């Protein structure tokens, strides 16, 4: 992606923001991490509106994001109905923070596996997360909206796994960690689960 800012009207939707402000799992996050959850919920509550208002202008400003993935998102988004917002929870924030720290410290590669080779499933089970769960990883600029858009587009990702996790109707809780790495980029870990 070209190294330039995404220019868009970022006025916040109070219907999305106000419920988050009451959540302890939201209050404990940094401003950047809070932005991630806000944009995830904005995308889930009105997928087609989010696509038209943010994804289309993004691709107009960054045409390198065009391609089969963007075209498939255009088709997929029309089939997704409004989804319940994600509830930020402390446990998932902690799980995401541990994994983000391992990635930026170099203890692991940019992978879902933890140090020592523990799989995502093992990490979730050890943390007490049972049942359905999902995880998204992003590396790039420290821009929450751009991160969510790129995860939805899923450029060069077979199966569109990030998109499927964000728009999965059974996943209803989330935790995030967004940290600077030594390379100058930022790493975002999003962990999702069912209540």
C-alpha positions in Angstrom: 0.0 0.0 0.0 1.1 3.5 -0.7 2.4 5.3 2.4 -0.2 8.0 2.6 -3.2 8.7 4.9 -6.7 7.5 4.1 -8.7 10.7 3.9 -12.3 10.1 5.0 -14.9 11.8 7.2 -14.4 10.0 10.6 -17.4 11.4 12.5 -18.3 8.9 15.1 -21.7 7.2 15.3 -22.9 7.6 18.8 -25.3 4.6 18.4 -22.1 2.5 18.0 -19.8 4.4 20.4 -22.0 5.0 23.5 -22.7 1.3 24.4 -18.9 0.7 24.1 -18.1 3.5 26.5 -20.0 1.6 29.2 -18.0 -1.6 28.8 -15.1 -2.3 31.2 -13.4 -4.3 28.5 -13.4 -1.2 26.2 -12.4 1.3 28.9 -9.2 -0.6 29.7 -7.9 -0.4 26.1 -5.7 2.3 24.5 -7.4 4.8 22.2 -6.1 3.0 19.1 -7.4 -0.4 20.4 -10.8 1.2 21.2 -10.9 2.5 17.6 -10.4 -1.0 16.3 -13.5 -2.2 18.3 -15.5 0.8 17.2 -14.8 0.1 13.5 -15.4 -3.7 13.9 -18.9 -2.9 15.4 -19.6 -0.2 12.8 -18.9 -2.9 10.1 -21.0 -5.5 11.8 -24.0 -3.4 12.5 -24.4 -2.2 8.9 -22.1 -4.2 6.7 -23.3 -2.8 3.4 -23.3 0.8 4.7 -19.7 0.3 6.0 -18.7 -1.1 2.6 -20.2 1.9 0.7 -19.1 4.6 3.2 -15.5 3.3 3.9 -14.3 0.4 1.8 -15.3 1.8 -1.6 -13.6 5.2 -0.8 -10.6 3.4 0.5 -10.2 1.4 -2.7 -10.7 4.6 -4.8 -7.8 6.2 -2.8 -5.7 3.0 -2.8 -6.4 1.3 -6.2 -3.8 -1.4 -5.4 -6.4 -2.9 -3.0 -8.6 -3.7 -6.1 -8.7 -7.3 -7.3 -10.5 -10.5 -6.9 -10.6 -10.1 -3.1 -12.3 -6.7 -3.3 -14.7 -8.0 -5.9 -15.6 -11.0 -3.7 -16.2 -8.7 -0.8 -18.6 -6.6 -2.9 -20.6 -9.8 -3.5 -20.3 -11.2 0.0 -21.3 -8.0 1.8 -24.6 -8.0 0.1 -25.5 -11.3 1.7 -24.6 -10.2 5.3 -27.4 -8.9 7.4 -26.9 -6.6 10.4 -25.0 -8.4 13.1 -25.0 -7.8 16.9 -22.1 -5.7 18.1 -19.0 -7.4 19.6 -18.7 -7.0 23.4 -15.1 -6.2 24.4 -14.0 -8.5 27.3 -10.9 -8.3 29.5 -10.0 -12.0 29.1 -9.8 -11.7 25.4 -7.9 -8.4 25.6 -5.3 -10.2 27.8 -5.0 -13.1 25.4 -4.6 -10.8 22.5 -2.0 -8.7 24.4 0.1 -11.7 25.3 0.2 -12.9 21.6 0.9 -9.4 20.2 3.8 -9.1 22.6 5.2 -12.4 21.5 5.0 -11.4 17.9 6.6 -8.0 18.3 9.3 -9.3 20.5 10.3 -11.9 17.9 9.4 -14.9 20.1 7.1 -16.1 17.3 6.8 -15.2 13.7 3.8 -13.5 12.4 1.7 -16.6 13.1 -1.3 -17.8 15.2 1.0 -20.2 17.0 2.5 -19.0 20.3 6.0 -19.4 21.6 6.7 -23.0 22.3 4.6 -24.0 19.3 1.2 -23.8 21.1 -1.6 -23.6 18.6 -4.3 -21.0 18.6 -6.7 -23.6 20.0 -4.3 -24.5 22.8 -3.9 -20.8 23.7 -7.6 -20.3 23.9 -8.3 -23.4 25.9 -5.5 -22.5 28.4 -7.0 -19.0 28.8 -10.4 -20.6 29.6 -12.0 -19.8 26.2 -14.1 -22.8 25.3 -16.4 -23.2 22.3 -16.1 -21.1 19.2 -13.3 -18.7 18.7 -11.3 -16.9 16.0 -8.3 -14.8 15.6 -7.2 -12.1 13.1 -3.6 -10.8 12.7 -2.7 -7.6 10.9 0.7 -5.9 10.4 0.9 -2.4 9.0 0.2 1.2 9.9 -1.4 2.2 13.2 -4.7 3.1 11.7 -7.6 1.2 13.1 -10.0 1.8 10.2 -7.5 0.9 7.6 -6.7 -2.3 9.5 -10.4 -3.3 9.6 -10.9 -2.5 5.9 -7.8 -4.5 4.9 -8.9 -7.5 7.0 -12.3 -7.4 5.3 -10.8 -7.2 1.9 -8.3 -10.1 2.7 -5.9 -9.4 -0.1 -3.9 -12.5 -0.9 -5.6 -14.5 1.8 -7.0 -17.8 0.6 -10.5 -18.5 1.9 -11.1 -14.9 3.2 -10.6 -16.1 6.8 -10.3 -12.6 8.4 -13.5 -11.4 6.7 -15.3 -14.5 7.8 -14.3 -14.0 11.4 -15.3 -10.3 11.5 -18.7 -11.1 10.0 -19.4 -14.4 11.8 -22.8 -14.2 13.5 -21.9 -16.6 16.3 -18.8 -14.6 17.5 -20.0 -11.9 19.9 -17.1 -11.1 22.2 -13.7 -9.6 21.2 -10.3 -8.6 22.6 -7.7 -6.6 20.8 -4.0 -5.5 21.2 -2.3 -3.1 18.8 1.4 -2.7 19.4 4.4 -1.1 17.7 7.0 -3.6 16.4 10.8 -3.0 16.2 10.5 -2.8 12.4 8.4 0.4 12.7 5.2 -1.3 11.7 2.3 -2.1 14.0 0.9 -5.5 14.9 -2.8 -6.0 15.7 -4.2 -9.1 17.3 -8.0 -9.6 17.4 -9.4 -12.5 19.4 -13.0 -13.4 19.1 -15.2 -15.9 21.0 -18.8 -16.9 21.7 -20.4 -16.2 25.1 
